Amino acid sequence: MARRREFDREAALESALLAFWRHGYEATSIAELTAAMGIRPPSLYAAFGDKRRLFEEAVRRYQETYGAFTTRALAEEPTGRGAIERVLREAAAEYASTEHPGGCMVITAAVNCGPESAEVEELLRRFRTEARAAFKARIDDDVAAGRLPAGTDTAGLATFYAATIQGMSTQSRDGASYEDLLAIAALAMSAWPATGEAVTTT
């Protein structure tokens, strides 16, 4: 008969998420993880597999909790412009919050990883690529509705706003306040083209 786990798996996963978010994937050791999670290494391996699989589960949890504001904004706002603006404003609040580590875990957790962490880097790159594609889809909606001109480079505009989000994450890690990040968001939205102004990158 298998022994019943003697710890709260969800609480342990949350602790691992925060450790990875604060220090990054590679810099977070098994010893640091087990100390944060309040469990011993055998329990970690039995419940989560290895460090990489624990990280993947932590990233999924992040996307469903702290990072879910992006998905909600893109789904709920009636216009592409409104959706992008809401993402930027809510990112400013989330990234500057003192209730958890600063910035975005998906952007920061695999910075400066070595070749042995290539799968982790690819996992996070895929999430970022999907987010940029979601930005483009909402901008395309505005083109289709006539709110943006047909010649607008929607891929370029989506990349610009994805880069803005990444920059806001880095700035927050460097100590930028909510007001600082909100100002970046406002400046970025001033680049949104007027109805009769097509944007191209060529």
C-alpha positions in Angstrom: 0.0 0.0 0.0 1.4 3.4 -1.1 2.2 5.9 1.7 0.0 8.9 1.7 1.8 12.2 1.0 2.3 14.2 4.2 2.4 17.6 2.6 0.1 20.0 0.7 1.1 19.5 -2.9 -0.5 22.8 -4.1 1.2 24.8 -1.4 4.5 23.2 -2.2 4.1 24.0 -5.9 3.3 27.6 -5.1 6.5 27.8 -3.0 8.5 26.3 -5.9 6.9 28.8 -8.3 8.0 31.7 -6.2 11.5 30.4 -5.8 11.9 29.9 -9.6 10.4 33.3 -10.2 12.7 35.0 -7.7 16.0 33.3 -8.7 15.5 31.8 -12.1 15.5 28.2 -13.2 19.2 27.5 -13.2 20.1 29.4 -10.0 17.5 27.6 -8.0 19.0 24.4 -6.5 17.1 21.3 -5.3 18.2 22.2 -1.8 16.7 25.7 -2.1 13.5 24.2 -3.6 13.1 21.6 -0.9 13.7 24.2 1.8 11.1 26.6 0.3 8.6 23.7 -0.2 9.1 22.3 3.3 9.8 18.8 2.0 12.7 16.4 1.5 14.3 15.6 -1.9 12.7 12.1 -2.1 9.2 13.7 -1.7 10.0 16.2 -4.4 11.0 13.6 -6.9 8.0 11.3 -6.0 5.5 14.1 -6.3 6.9 16.2 -9.2 9.5 14.1 -11.0 12.7 16.0 -11.5 13.6 19.8 -11.3 12.7 20.4 -14.9 9.2 18.8 -14.7 8.6 20.7 -11.4 9.5 23.9 -13.2 7.2 23.2 -16.1 4.3 22.6 -13.7 5.2 25.8 -11.9 5.2 27.8 -15.2 1.7 26.4 -16.0 0.5 27.4 -12.6 2.0 30.9 -13.1 0.1 31.2 -16.5 -3.1 30.2 -14.8 -2.7 32.6 -11.8 -0.4 35.6 -11.8 0.0 35.7 -15.6 -3.6 35.1 -16.5 -4.4 38.8 -16.8 -3.0 38.8 -20.4 -5.3 36.0 -21.5 -8.3 37.7 -19.9 -7.6 41.1 -21.4 -7.1 39.7 -24.9 -10.3 37.7 -24.6 -12.6 40.2 -23.0 -11.9 43.6 -24.6 -14.1 44.4 -27.6 -11.2 46.0 -29.6 -7.6 45.1 -30.2 -6.5 48.5 -29.0 -8.4 48.2 -25.8 -7.0 44.7 -25.3 -3.4 45.7 -25.8 -3.8 48.8 -23.6 -5.4 46.7 -20.8 -2.6 44.2 -21.0 0.0 46.9 -20.6 -1.8 48.6 -17.7 -2.4 45.4 -15.8 1.2 44.3 -16.5 2.3 47.5 -14.8 0.3 46.7 -11.7 1.3 43.0 -11.6 5.0 43.5 -12.3 5.3 46.2 -9.6 3.3 44.3 -7.0 5.2 43.8 -3.7 3.1 40.6 -3.0 5.4 38.4 -5.1 8.7 38.7 -7.1 8.8 41.5 -9.6 8.4 41.1 -13.3 7.1 38.2 -15.4 8.3 34.7 -14.6 8.0 33.6 -18.3 10.3 36.5 -19.3 12.9 36.3 -16.5 13.2 32.7 -15.3 15.5 31.3 -18.0 17.8 34.3 -18.5 21.5 33.3 -18.8 20.8 29.6 -18.8 23.4 27.2 -20.1 23.1 24.6 -22.9 21.9 22.0 -20.4 18.8 24.1 -19.9 17.9 24.5 -23.6 14.5 22.7 -23.1 13.6 25.2 -20.4 14.5 28.1 -22.6 12.5 26.7 -25.4 9.5 26.2 -23.2 9.5 29.8 -22.1 10.2 31.0 -25.7 7.2 29.1 -26.9 5.0 30.9 -24.3 6.3 34.3 -25.4 5.8 33.4 -29.1 2.2 32.4 -28.4 1.6 35.7 -26.5 3.0 37.7 -29.5 0.7 35.7 -31.9 -2.3 36.5 -29.6 -1.4 40.2 -29.8 -1.2 40.0 -33.5 -4.6 38.3 -33.7 -6.3 41.1 -31.8 -4.6 43.8 -33.9 -5.7 41.9 -37.0 -9.2 42.1 -35.6 -9.0 45.9 -35.6 -7.8 45.9 -39.2 -10.7 43.6 -40.3 -13.1 45.9 -38.5 -11.7 49.0 -40.2 -10.3 50.5 -37.0 -6.8 50.2 -38.5 -5.8 50.6 -42.1 -5.4 47.5 -44.3 -1.7 48.2 -44.8 -0.8 48.1 -41.1 2.1 45.8 -40.3 0.3 43.9 -37.6 3.1 41.5 -37.0 5.5 44.4 -36.4 3.1 46.1 -34.1 2.6 42.9 -32.1 6.3 42.5 -31.8 6.6 46.1 -30.6 4.1 45.6 -27.8 5.6 42.2 -26.9 9.0 43.9 -26.6 7.4 46.7 -24.4 6.0 44.0 -22.1 9.5 42.4 -21.8 11.1 45.8 -21.1 8.5 46.5 -18.4 9.3 43.2 -16.7 13.0 44.0 -16.7 12.4 47.6 -15.5 10.3 46.3 -12.6 13.1 43.9 -11.6 15.4 46.9 -11.5 13.1 48.7 -9.1 10.7 50.7 -11.4 7.5 51.6 -9.6 3.9 51.1 -10.7 3.8 54.7 -11.8 7.0 54.3 -13.8 5.6 51.2 -15.6 2.3 52.9 -16.2 4.1 55.8 -17.9 5.9 53.3 -20.2 2.5 51.8 -21.0 1.1 55.2 -21.9 4.0 56.1 -24.1 3.7 52.7 -25.9 0.0 53.3 -26.6 0.9 56.7 -28.1 2.5 54.7 -30.9 -0.8 53.1 -31.8 -1.6 54.2 -35.4 -4.5 56.5 -36.0 -7.3 55.1 -38.2 -5.9 56.6 -41.4 -2.3 56.0 -40.6 -0.9 52.7 -41.7 2.2 51.3 -39.9 4.9 49.4 -41.9 8.3 48.3 -40.9 9.8 48.2 -44.4 
